[in-house]
């Protein structure tokens, strides 16, 4: 009985979240037009391989850091295999 209530509560929270995102999209699409300067970027690490994307110069710094992280991962992987 308690588990069923948690499942129903979880589903209800997910539905409310979807509705809030949908309403936010509608409000921003049909609201007052505003001038905005949007910049975005990020790095996705798939295993040891970094994939960088973005519109800012800071992405290059993040890519260098991701490459250092990748090299550190390879180093630790090689060191852990030695007997």
Order of alpha helices (4+ residues) and beta strands (2+ residues): alpha-beta-beta-alpha
